[in-house]
């Protein structure tokens, strides 16, 4: 669990207000001018107390700004630990990811993503916790921790999703008990009634085969040459939290990610972003512009998408936005179970017989 503690005020911080207060009291009771009732004496007294009040206001403001900077720095550190950037290269895949938080004060959001290389292939999670800020960061932490373990332990993608579902339900029950301690050890009523998380799980095999499970999350876009298409149009499951998972959770195949092709995963804050006139952000059109001439690297795609997003929203997004780009940079894609093509022996030219 991540705890961010506020720094207690030190004795040094209280010295200046004490000095200013002593000056004001000393002037009032020790200076003969302060005992007079003439206009000049009143002007001087008012000036002294105005100076004291101004000094106290500036001191309090400076202290509050320092505490705010410390809180933001702690929030950034917490987010970098929980939502650590993925490695730039993962089992032959180029990877780039970034997040933009709507809560500028806390600098953290409710989006989550991770990519890990396992013996079952590269497994990726992209999710969106309801809300944003420090309250959502706790849910992000427990879900990412569960995924990082389950991705290596579970051979089937459906079992990874069930682990995430159980982890979320347990976390929400514990949070409900902490927020309502009067209930004691009793199970809270409907602890997940208003909480949900959208989750997309992807598995990319060594042969490029894609398998996916989607719980209420936007489908990623597949960049194939200069084409930009959704990975699939299948109906996703409901988000995690309010509804139970189906009994059968076999991850269907969604085709293959061939060499040179890319996947762009994103949270709904990207396509739901609006400009000042209420127009939605056209992510698919922006991706078409990015790959119009030739496919770009994940870092370039990420930079151009976020640049267009900030321009569209006037640098004030209303929701958290996360984007993760994976590009298959493997030199050869060998189909699983397919025998390697046999090499033919070189044909040597024979000299023509003499007649």
LUMBAVEX-203937 format. One record per residue (C-alpha): x, y negated, z. Coordinates in pm, 1 decimal, m for minus. Each point is the difference from the previous one (the first is absolute). Layout:
<nodes>
c1	c2	c3
X	Y	Z .
...
</nodes>
This chain:
<nodes>
c1	c2	c3
0.0	0.0	0.0 .
124.7	m348.7	m84.0 .
m19.7	m258.7	271.7 .
73.1	m367.8	m54.0 .
53.1	m179.2	328.2 .
m18.2	m372.4	47.2 .
304.8	m153.0	160.9 .
m66.7	m131.9	347.1 .
81.3	m367.4	49.5 .
339.3	m48.3	159.1 .
106.8	m249.1	267.2 .
195.7	m189.7	m262.6 .
m316.9	m63.1	m200.5 .
m167.2	m159.1	304.4 .
285.0	m241.6	73.7 .
m97.7	m269.0	m251.4 .
m368.3	m26.3	103.3 .
111.2	m19.9	362.4 .
243.6	m281.1	m79.3 .
m262.5	m193.1	m196.7 .
m252.4	44.5	280.9 .
255.1	m115.0	260.3 .
74.1	m310.0	m207.2 .
m369.8	m87.4	m20.1 .
m63.3	56.5	372.8 .
319.1	m182.5	99.6 .
m91.7	m298.6	m210.2 .
m354.4	m11.8	135.7 .
95.1	13.4	367.5 .
356.6	m127.8	2.8 .
8.6	m287.0	m246.3 .
m130.5	m337.0	127.8 .
m112.0	m92.2	m349.3 .
m249.5	284.7	3.6 .
m169.4	m147.3	308.1 .
m73.4	m330.2	m169.5 .
m329.4	m68.6	m179.3 .
112.8	m255.1	m254.4 .
m36.7	54.5	m376.0 .
373.3	44.9	m52.7 .
24.1	260.2	277.6 .
m293.9	192.7	m142.4 .
155.4	m0.1	m347.8 .
328.7	137.6	139.4 .
m183.3	265.6	205.3 .
m202.8	107.3	m301.1 .
315.0	20.6	m212.2 .
172.1	218.4	260.9 .
m290.8	242.9	27.5 .
m41.4	5.7	m379.7 .
366.3	93.1	m38.3 .
m35.8	272.5	264.1 .
m312.7	141.4	m165.5 .
160.2	m7.3	m346.8 .
306.5	180.5	127.6 .
m212.3	270.9	163.3 .
m205.2	46.4	m318.9 .
309.2	37.1	m216.7 .
153.4	242.8	249.4 .
m312.1	217.2	7.2 .
m21.0	m6.7	m378.2 .
362.6	104.9	m36.5 .
m46.7	283.9	248.0 .
m310.9	127.6	m177.9 .
174.6	m10.5	m338.9 .
290.0	200.9	140.6 .
m238.8	260.7	139.3 .
m181.5	15.7	m334.0 .
326.0	55.4	m186.8 .
94.0	276.6	241.4 .
m340.8	165.6	m40.0 .
24.5	m12.4	m379.2 .
352.5	139.5	10.1 .
m113.6	285.0	224.3 .
m292.5	70.0	m233.6 .
229.9	13.5	m301.8 .
234.9	237.2	180.6 .
m291.3	221.7	102.9 .
m131.9	8.9	m354.5 .
342.4	78.4	m146.9 .
31.9	294.7	237.9 .
m348.8	136.5	m67.1 .
m32.9	m90.2	m368.8 .
358.4	59.8	m101.2 .
84.7	m51.9	m367.3 .
28.5	322.8	m200.4 .
336.0	94.2	m152.1 .
57.8	m146.3	m347.5 .
46.9	349.1	m145.0 .
m176.5	315.8	115.2 .
56.8	338.8	m164.2 .
35.5	m146.3	m347.6 .
m270.5	m265.8	49.4 .
68.2	m372.6	14.9 .
m205.1	m154.8	281.1 .
m86.8	m357.2	96.5 .
m258.4	m122.1	252.1 .
m100.5	m321.2	174.9 .
m280.8	m136.1	215.0 .
m159.7	m343.3	28.6 .
m187.6	m69.9	323.3 .
m304.6	m223.5	19.3 .
78.1	m74.4	365.7 .
279.9	m253.9	m37.1 .
10.3	m56.2	374.2 .
85.2	360.6	84.9 .
182.2	85.9	m326.1 .
m136.3	354.1	16.8 .
m285.4	173.1	m174.1 .
m214.0	311.2	m3.6 .
137.4	156.0	m317.9 .
219.8	309.0	9.9 .
216.2	185.2	m250.3 .
273.9	259.6	5.2 .
177.6	231.8	m244.2 .
202.0	303.7	110.1 .
177.3	277.7	m188.1 .
m102.3	345.5	121.8 .
43.8	358.1	m116.6 .
m349.9	m25.9	m149.3 .
83.5	m309.1	m204.9 .
m5.0	m374.2	62.1 .
m297.3	m82.3	219.4 .
m141.4	m350.8	20.6 .
m261.4	m161.8	221.1 .
m168.7	m335.7	m56.7 .
m263.5	m122.1	242.8 .
m191.7	m297.9	127.7 .
m107.6	m37.4	364.1 .
m310.2	m205.9	68.4 .
109.6	m345.0	112.5 .
351.4	m139.1	18.3 .
248.2	m139.1	249.1 .
142.6	162.7	311.1 .
m319.7	192.9	75.8 .
25.2	189.4	m328.9 .
374.7	57.4	37.3 .
m54.3	260.8	272.8 .
m222.9	205.7	m230.1 .
255.0	m34.3	m280.7 .
274.7	127.2	231.8 .
m181.2	316.2	109.5 .
m114.2	86.7	m353.9 .
345.5	m43.9	m150.4 .
154.7	204.7	279.1 .
m248.0	278.8	m64.6 .
60.1	m8.1	m375.3 .
378.8	9.4	32.0 .
m25.3	323.5	196.4 .
m289.0	164.6	m184.8 .
150.9	m70.0	m344.2 .
289.1	233.4	85.4 .
m195.0	253.8	207.2 .
m311.8	63.9	m206.9 .
27.8	184.4	m333.8 .
m342.4	m123.7	m116.6 .
m94.0	m362.7	m49.4 .
m346.1	61.9	146.0 .
151.5	104.5	331.8 .
204.1	m320.9	4.8 .
m323.8	m196.6	m34.6 .
m162.1	195.2	283.1 .
295.8	m82.6	225.2 .
m47.4	m369.0	m77.1 .
m371.7	25.9	73.6 .
58.1	165.3	339.3 .
271.3	m251.6	87.3 .
m228.6	m292.9	m80.0 .
m290.4	142.3	203.5 .
226.1	59.6	301.6 .
152.3	m348.0	m26.3 .
m340.7	m167.5	m15.8 .
m125.4	197.6	300.8 .
304.1	m102.2	204.1 .
m38.6	m362.8	m104.6 .
m369.5	3.1	90.5 .
81.8	136.2	347.0 .
268.1	m265.7	45.7 .
m241.3	m276.4	m102.6 .
m277.5	137.3	225.7 .
180.1	134.2	310.5 .
m328.0	15.9	194.6 .
m87.6	317.5	m189.1 .
290.3	181.3	166.1 .
84.4	328.6	m168.0 .
m340.3	34.8	m165.7 .
m7.6	3.6	m378.1 .
m111.2	m341.9	m130.5 .
m317.7	m15.5	m204.3 .
68.8	m20.0	m374.0 .
363.0	m120.0	29.0 .
40.2	m7.0	m378.0 .
m332.2	m159.6	m90.2 .
156.0	m324.1	m125.7 .
351.7	113.1	m86.3 .
112.1	156.0	m325.4 .
310.4	47.1	m211.2 .
20.1	52.4	m374.9 .
272.6	248.1	m93.3 .
150.2	122.2	m326.3 .
231.8	302.7	7.4 .
214.5	85.4	m302.5 .
232.0	290.4	m70.8 .
245.3	m14.9	m291.0 .
154.9	335.7	m81.9 .
339.6	60.8	m155.7 .
m170.9	54.0	m334.5 .
m184.9	m330.8	36.0 .
m334.7	159.1	86.0 .
m222.6	m237.9	196.9 .
m238.6	110.2	271.8 .
m209.1	m247.3	196.9 .
m253.1	m31.7	280.5 .
m185.2	m327.6	34.9 .
m209.9	m123.0	293.2 .
m159.9	m327.1	m106.8 .
317.1	m149.8	m149.7 .
50.0	m156.1	m345.8 .
152.5	239.8	m252.0 .
349.7	m97.0	m115.9 .
77.4	m114.4	m352.4 .
212.1	215.7	m229.6 .
242.3	m194.6	m218.8 .
59.2	210.5	m310.1 .
201.0	m195.5	m251.8 .
m198.4	m319.8	m50.5 .
m327.6	155.7	118.0 .
m147.7	m60.9	344.6 .
m271.1	243.9	108.7 .
m140.0	121.9	333.1 .
154.5	329.1	106.9 .
m347.5	154.7	12.2 .
m361.2	m111.0	25.6 .
m105.5	270.8	246.2 .
m224.6	m105.3	288.1 .
204.2	m31.6	322.8 .
m100.6	134.8	340.2 .
m130.1	m244.5	265.7 .
262.9	m183.9	210.2 .
147.7	169.7	304.0 .
m179.4	m72.7	326.5 .
m376.9	m29.8	m41.9 .
m56.4	328.4	m187.7 .
143.9	351.9	35.1 .
217.6	141.3	m274.5 .
m148.7	261.5	m233.4 .
58.5	366.6	79.3 .
199.6	51.7	m321.5 .
294.0	m232.2	m56.9 .
186.0	145.9	m295.1 .
202.1	m276.0	m164.2 .
m91.6	m7.8	m371.8 .
257.6	m52.0	m271.3 .
m0.3	m347.3	m157.6 .
234.9	71.7	m289.5 .
371.8	m59.4	m7.8 .
234.1	m292.4	50.6 .
236.8	30.7	m293.6 .
349.5	m143.2	m21.9 .
m14.4	m376.9	m47.5 .
m357.2	m32.5	133.0 .
m98.5	m188.5	315.8 .
m272.7	1.4	261.6 .
m120.0	m321.7	168.6 .
m170.8	58.7	334.6 .
m172.5	m291.2	171.3 .
m248.8	m90.4	270.1 .
m337.1	m154.8	m79.6 .
126.0	m342.3	106.6 .
176.5	m23.9	m336.6 .
m304.3	32.6	m225.1 .
m225.7	m178.9	250.3 .
222.9	m308.6	15.7 .
m183.1	m313.6	m120.8 .
104.2	m338.6	m120.1 .
m159.8	m331.6	96.1 .
m290.7	57.2	m239.5 .
m76.3	348.4	131.9 .
149.7	196.5	m291.8 .
147.8	339.9	83.1 .
363.9	81.2	m71.8 .
31.6	203.1	m321.6 .
272.7	241.5	107.3 .
m38.9	224.0	m303.9 .
41.7	m293.3	m238.9 .
309.9	m116.1	186.2 .
150.5	348.7	m26.3 .
m73.6	m0.5	m373.9 .
195.1	m325.4	m29.4 .
287.0	147.9	199.1 .
39.3	303.4	m228.6 .
m109.6	m171.0	m322.4 .
343.4	18.0	m162.2 .
154.7	295.5	181.6 .
m26.9	178.3	338.1 .
158.8	m187.8	287.4 .
177.7	115.8	314.2 .
m205.1	35.1	322.1 .
173.6	m303.2	148.1 .
m93.3	m212.8	m301.2 .
m361.0	121.1	4.8 .
m24.5	m78.3	370.4 .
149.9	m347.1	m36.1 .
m225.8	m99.0	m289.1 .
m316.9	136.2	163.9 .
61.6	m185.7	327.0 .
93.6	m315.1	m187.8 .
m330.3	13.0	m187.7 .
m189.7	76.5	321.9 .
145.5	m297.3	185.8 .
m71.8	m228.4	m295.0 .
m358.3	129.4	m24.8 .
m77.6	m46.0	371.3 .
192.1	m323.3	47.4 .
237.2	190.5	234.5 .
m290.3	56.2	241.2 .
m129.6	358.9	m39.5 .
m312.5	79.9	196.9 .
97.3	363.1	61.8 .
312.3	207.6	46.4 .
156.3	121.5	m325.0 .
240.9	289.5	m46.0 .
143.7	127.8	m328.4 .
221.3	304.4	m56.0 .
150.7	89.0	m338.2 .
151.8	337.4	m92.3 .
178.6	64.8	m328.9 .
105.9	343.4	m119.3 .
364.6	m43.8	m95.2 .
82.0	368.3	m19.7 .
198.7	89.8	m307.6 .
m177.8	327.4	m62.7 .
m337.7	125.7	114.6 .
m6.1	379.0	25.3 .
m345.7	153.0	21.7 .
m39.6	220.7	307.1 .
m20.2	366.6	m91.1 .
96.1	m61.0	m362.4 .
311.5	183.6	m118.7 .
283.5	m213.6	m120.9 .
34.0	3.0	m376.6 .
257.1	251.4	m115.3 .
301.6	m143.3	m168.5 .
68.0	128.0	m347.2 .
346.9	109.4	m85.2 .
168.9	m238.7	m239.9 .
m7.0	115.2	m360.1 .
347.1	6.7	m145.7 .
38.4	m47.9	m368.8 .
163.0	296.7	m173.6 .
227.6	m49.9	m294.0 .
m153.9	104.5	m330.7 .
130.8	336.5	m129.3 .
240.3	m12.5	m291.9 .
m133.9	138.1	m316.3 .
</nodes>
